[in-house]
Amino acid sequence: MFIEDRLNRIKKIIQENKSVSIETLVSRMGVSKDTIRRDLIRLEQDNVIKRTHGGAVINSRDALIFDYSQRSGTLNPVKEQIAKKAAELIQDNASVIFDASTTVEAVIPKLADKHILAITNSLTNANRLAKNATTDVKILPGKLHKEQLFLFGSETIQKLAEYHVDYVLLGIFAISDKGVFIHTEEEGLVKRQMVMQGTRVIALADNSKINTTGFFKVCDLSLIDCLITDIRPDDSFIQALQESDVELILTAT
């Protein structure tokens, strides 16, 4: 395989998964660790990825913008099933924090018949929530991420700390027995504070996010109350959930 072909394949793998380990790339590409390390250095120099300890995460702003638009605008059956389960857990007249994830965005139309007090750092989700006639919406202050339209920073975190809500809906980038992860620190710090402000923290993740990690740790498993996913995870992860007293809800039976 020519080097440019290999670099393009590596770039595609990282774009699709947002983060990847060197071991995974070695297995997928059939080359040595040294070769993968050299390839990652080159991609980092081109500002496509950012190398991490033992792997890499996506770093291209254009790739992130496209990815968010694609995820937000596409009807994903698995995401819709997870969102439906999450909506079923939310009681009428509840207060709810909605993060900026597209999976949480998918929950919003399914709450249209319930009276909800909603708090969010996402302008996209605030706009969706405003279409629900029986939902009152509070938008958190902060610095605006211009591409993905969420607010973050110290002002966001300080305001979050003033609230206590019935539910927190948390879209998950990666989750393992080590905890819950996200690919950017700026979003991760806001999610970390959100977790602290709810009576019941509901994490939403499809099976591709399970037993994976990311650049920034949001919290330990023990700080979430429920995980909704589509396919039963392996026994070791289920044991980790049980040890952390996390309820597992599956959309597929």
C-alpha positions in Angstrom: 0.0 0.0 0.0 1.3 3.5 -0.9 1.9 5.8 1.9 -0.7 8.3 0.8 -3.3 5.6 0.6 -2.4 4.4 4.1 -2.6 8.0 5.4 -6.0 8.5 3.9 -7.2 5.2 5.4 -5.9 6.2 8.9 -7.5 9.6 8.6 -10.8 8.1 7.7 -10.6 5.6 10.7 -9.9 8.5 13.1 -12.6 10.7 11.6 -15.2 7.9 12.0 -14.2 7.0 15.5 -13.0 10.4 16.8 -10.2 8.7 18.7 -8.2 5.5 18.1 -5.3 3.6 19.7 -2.0 2.8 18.0 -2.8 -0.9 18.6 -6.1 -0.6 16.7 -4.4 1.1 13.8 -1.6 -1.6 13.7 -4.3 -4.3 13.5 -6.4 -2.5 10.9 -3.5 -1.4 8.7 -1.2 -4.5 9.0 1.9 -2.4 9.6 4.3 -1.9 12.6 3.8 0.5 15.5 6.8 2.5 14.3 5.1 3.0 10.9 1.9 4.1 12.6 3.7 6.5 14.8 5.4 8.1 11.8 2.1 8.3 10.0 0.5 10.0 13.0 3.3 12.5 13.2 2.7 13.4 9.6 -1.0 13.7 10.0 -0.5 15.9 13.1 1.8 18.1 11.1 -0.9 18.5 8.6 -3.3 19.5 11.4 -5.6 16.6 10.7 -5.2 14.8 14.0 -3.8 15.4 17.5 -1.6 12.6 18.9 -2.3 11.4 22.4 -0.6 9.0 24.7 -1.1 5.7 22.9 -3.1 6.9 20.0 -4.7 9.9 18.3 -7.9 12.1 18.2 -9.4 14.0 15.4 -8.2 17.6 15.3 -9.5 19.1 12.0 -12.1 21.8 12.5 -13.5 21.2 9.1 -13.9 17.5 9.9 -15.6 18.3 13.2 -18.0 20.8 11.6 -19.0 18.4 8.9 -19.3 15.5 11.3 -21.6 17.5 13.6 -23.8 18.7 10.8 -24.0 15.1 9.4 -24.8 13.6 12.8 -27.4 16.3 13.6 -29.2 16.2 10.3 -29.3 12.5 9.7 -32.1 10.3 11.1 -30.2 7.4 12.8 -32.5 4.5 13.8 -30.3 3.4 16.7 -30.1 6.9 18.0 -33.9 7.3 17.7 -34.4 4.1 19.7 -32.1 5.3 22.4 -33.8 8.7 22.5 -37.2 7.1 22.7 -36.2 5.0 25.8 -34.7 8.2 27.4 -37.9 10.1 26.8 -39.9 7.4 28.5 -37.9 7.9 31.7 -38.6 11.6 32.0 -41.7 12.4 34.1 -44.1 15.1 33.5 -43.3 18.5 35.2 -39.7 17.5 35.5 -36.6 19.7 35.3 -34.0 18.5 32.9 -30.5 19.4 31.8 -29.9 18.8 28.1 -26.3 18.6 26.9 -25.1 19.6 23.4 -25.0 16.1 21.9 -27.0 15.0 18.9 -28.3 12.0 20.7 -29.8 14.2 23.4 -31.2 16.4 20.6 -33.1 13.4 19.3 -34.9 13.1 22.7 -36.4 16.5 22.5 -39.3 15.9 20.0 -40.3 12.9 22.0 -41.0 15.1 25.1 -43.4 17.4 23.2 -46.4 16.1 25.3 -44.8 16.7 28.7 -44.3 19.8 30.8 -40.6 20.3 31.1 -38.3 23.0 32.5 -35.2 22.6 30.3 -31.7 23.9 30.9 -29.1 23.6 28.1 -25.8 25.0 26.8 -26.7 24.2 23.2 -28.3 26.8 21.0 -29.4 24.0 18.6 -31.1 22.1 21.4 -32.6 25.3 22.8 -34.2 26.0 19.4 -35.6 22.4 19.3 -36.9 22.7 22.8 -38.6 26.1 22.0 -40.8 24.2 19.5 -42.3 22.2 22.3 -45.3 24.3 23.5 -45.2 22.9 27.1 -41.4 23.4 27.6 -39.8 26.3 29.4 -36.2 26.9 28.3 -33.2 28.3 30.1 -30.0 28.9 28.1 -26.8 28.8 30.0 -24.3 31.7 29.5 -20.7 31.3 28.3 -18.4 31.4 25.4 -19.9 30.3 22.1 -18.4 27.4 20.1 -19.1 29.0 16.8 -19.2 25.8 14.7 -21.1 23.5 17.0 -23.2 26.2 18.7 -22.7 25.3 22.3 -21.7 27.4 25.2 -18.8 26.6 27.5 -16.2 28.0 29.9 -16.2 29.2 33.5 -19.4 31.3 33.2 -21.3 28.2 32.0 -19.9 26.0 34.8 -20.6 28.6 37.5 -24.2 29.1 36.4 -24.8 25.3 36.2 -23.7 25.0 39.8 -26.7 27.1 40.8 -29.2 24.5 39.6 -30.4 21.2 40.8 -32.6 19.2 38.4 -34.5 16.0 38.3 -32.7 14.6 35.3 -29.5 15.1 33.3 -29.4 13.8 29.7 -25.8 13.1 28.8 -24.6 12.1 25.3 -21.6 9.8 25.6 -18.6 9.9 23.3 -16.9 7.0 25.0 -17.5 4.8 28.1 -15.6 2.0 29.8 -14.9 0.7 33.3 -12.5 3.7 33.6 -15.4 6.1 33.3 -17.1 8.5 30.8 -15.0 10.3 28.2 -15.2 13.1 25.6 -12.8 14.3 22.9 -12.5 17.9 24.0 -11.7 19.4 27.4 -13.9 22.5 26.8 -17.0 20.3 26.4 -15.9 17.8 29.0 -15.7 20.3 31.8 -19.3 21.4 31.2 -20.5 17.8 31.1 -18.6 17.2 34.3 -20.5 19.9 36.0 -23.8 18.8 34.6 -23.4 15.4 36.1 -23.1 17.0 39.5 -26.4 18.9 39.2 -28.9 16.1 38.7 -30.8 13.7 40.9 -30.7 11.1 38.0 -28.0 11.2 35.4 -29.0 9.3 32.2 -26.2 8.5 29.8 -27.0 7.7 26.1 -24.6 5.8 24.0 -24.7 3.3 21.1 -22.7 0.1 21.3 -19.8 1.6 19.3 -19.0 3.9 22.3 -18.7 1.1 24.9 -15.3 -0.1 26.0 -13.7 2.9 24.4 -12.0 5.9 25.9 -11.4 9.5 24.8 -9.0 12.4 25.4 -10.8 13.9 28.4 -12.4 12.1 31.3 -15.8 13.5 32.3 -16.5 11.3 35.4 -16.3 7.9 37.0 -19.0 5.3 36.2 -20.4 5.7 39.7 -21.6 9.2 39.0 -24.1 8.1 36.3 -27.3 6.4 37.3 -28.4 4.8 34.0 -26.9 3.9 30.7 -29.2 3.4 27.7 -27.6 1.6 24.7 -28.8 -0.6 21.8 -26.9 -3.9 22.3 -26.0 -5.9 25.4 -22.3 -5.1 26.2 -19.8 -7.8 27.2 -20.0 -9.4 30.6 -16.9 -7.5 32.0 -18.5 -4.2 31.2 -21.8 -5.2 32.7 -20.0 -6.3 35.8 -18.4 -2.8 36.0 -21.8 -1.2 35.7 -23.2 -3.4 38.5 -20.3 -2.6 40.7 -20.9 1.1 40.1 -24.6 0.7 40.7 -25.5 1.8 37.1 -28.8 0.6 35.7 -28.5 -0.7 32.1 -31.4 -0.3 29.7 -31.3 -1.9 26.3 -33.3 -0.9 23.2 -32.8 -4.3 21.7 -34.0 -7.4 23.6 
